Amino acid sequence: MVFGRGKKAKKQESAEREDFQEDVAPEPAENAADNRRANGPFDVSEVSSRDGYVDLGALLIAPRDGLQLRLEVEEATQRVVAVTMDLEGSSLQLQAFAAPRSEGLWDEIREQLGQSVGGQGGQVEEIPGEYGVELVAKLPAGAPDGSQGYRAARFVGVDGPRWFLRGVFGGEAALDREAAAGLEDLFRKIVVIRGENPMPPRDLLQLRLPKDAAGPVAPSEPDLEQPERGPEITQIG
């Protein structure tokens, strides 16, 4: 697995890239919470050990051959604001947020994302997914040959105990479920560490480089390399 560090130029950004599908009516998500507890992503209280994970602070990531990790850094504050997983030509950007104890954030955030995409001339569609309703977005974009094309993105939101995890699939994984299988498997294995400190809802949970990332890399640890600039990050709070 390869690990890198990226930079963000701005704090406020546009809604992003990724995927589309045929019209399918969203299905009720009454069992989304039970599905998460059984299949992940997991709260740290639901795992017996942190051993074997890449420790990024608020997120524990399961390693996998061919996986590259990039931390997105806000240039003004040097705060890590997201981690992107690159695998087999596709990407999955992750952000974790504090959430209220009594209610989830995904319904409201999904509506705001739809408004943001629509305001940029894009299209959105709600589709059923493993954790309830997902949002698929298309944004106008110029193709290399000068023709008008689009960027596609598939947004997944998971409400956990006092946290919210957002994933954004890009590349082939945004449009092709088969191409997304590897990243979806890694998404299910994520462990979120909310911490006990009081935090306002929608505050980003703190991400960081692994503690040993600055030193020599052991054979069992992720490789370090200079990454390319990461994907755009949509602010939700």
Secondary structure in CASP SS format (residue, H / E / C, confidence):
PFRMAT SS
TARGET T0000
AUTHOR 0000-0000-0000
METHOD secondary structure of the structure
MODEL  1
M C 1.00
V E 1.00
F E 1.00
G E 1.00
R E 1.00
G C 1.00
K C 1.00
K E 1.00
A C 1.00
K C 1.00
K C 1.00
Q C 1.00
E C 1.00
S C 1.00
A C 1.00
E C 1.00
R C 1.00
E C 1.00
D C 1.00
F C 1.00
Q C 1.00
E C 1.00
D C 1.00
V C 1.00
A C 1.00
P C 1.00
E C 1.00
P C 1.00
A C 1.00
E C 1.00
N C 1.00
A H 1.00
A H 1.00
D H 1.00
N H 1.00
R H 1.00
R H 1.00
A H 1.00
N H 1.00
G C 1.00
P C 1.00
F E 1.00
D E 1.00
V H 1.00
S H 1.00
E H 1.00
V C 1.00
S C 1.00
S C 1.00
R C 1.00
D C 1.00
G C 1.00
Y C 1.00
V E 1.00
D E 1.00
L C 1.00
G E 1.00
A C 1.00
L E 1.00
L E 1.00
I E 1.00
A C 1.00
P C 1.00
R C 1.00
D C 1.00
G C 1.00
L C 1.00
Q E 1.00
L E 1.00
R E 1.00
L E 1.00
E E 1.00
V E 1.00
E E 1.00
E C 1.00
A C 1.00
T C 1.00
Q C 1.00
R E 1.00
V E 1.00
V E 1.00
A E 1.00
V E 1.00
T E 1.00
M E 1.00
D E 1.00
L E 1.00
E C 1.00
G C 1.00
S E 1.00
S E 1.00
L E 1.00
Q E 1.00
L E 1.00
Q E 1.00
A E 1.00
F E 1.00
A E 1.00
A C 1.00
P C 1.00
R C 1.00
S C 1.00
E C 1.00
G C 1.00
L C 1.00
W H 1.00
D H 1.00
E H 1.00
I H 1.00
R H 1.00
E H 1.00
Q H 1.00
L H 1.00
G H 1.00
Q H 1.00
S H 1.00
V H 1.00
G H 1.00
G H 1.00
Q C 1.00
G C 1.00
G C 1.00
Q E 1.00
V E 1.00
E E 1.00
E E 1.00
I E 1.00
P E 1.00
G E 1.00
E C 1.00
Y C 1.00
G E 1.00
V E 1.00
E E 1.00
L E 1.00
V E 1.00
A E 1.00
K E 1.00
L E 1.00
P E 1.00
A E 1.00
G E 1.00
A C 1.00
P C 1.00
D C 1.00
G C 1.00
S C 1.00
Q E 1.00
G E 1.00
Y E 1.00
R E 1.00
A E 1.00
A E 1.00
R E 1.00
F E 1.00
V E 1.00
G E 1.00
V E 1.00
D E 1.00
G E 1.00
P C 1.00
R C 1.00
W E 1.00
F E 1.00
L E 1.00
R E 1.00
G E 1.00
V E 1.00
F E 1.00
G E 1.00
G H 1.00
E H 1.00
A H 1.00
A H 1.00
L C 1.00
D C 1.00
R H 1.00
E H 1.00
A H 1.00
A H 1.00
A H 1.00
G H 1.00
L H 1.00
E H 1.00
D H 1.00
L H 1.00
F H 1.00
R H 1.00
K C 1.00
I C 1.00
V E 1.00
V E 1.00
I C 1.00
R C 1.00
G C 1.00
E C 1.00
N C 1.00
P C 1.00
M C 1.00
P C 1.00
P C 1.00
R C 1.00
D C 1.00
L E 1.00
L C 1.00
Q C 1.00
L E 1.00
R C 1.00
L C 1.00
P C 1.00
K C 1.00
D C 1.00
A C 1.00
A C 1.00
G C 1.00
P C 1.00
V C 1.00
A C 1.00
P C 1.00
S C 1.00
E C 1.00
P C 1.00
D E 1.00
L E 1.00
E E 1.00
Q C 1.00
P C 1.00
E C 1.00
R C 1.00
G C 1.00
P C 1.00
E C 1.00
I C 1.00
T C 1.00
Q C 1.00
I C 1.00
G C 1.00
END
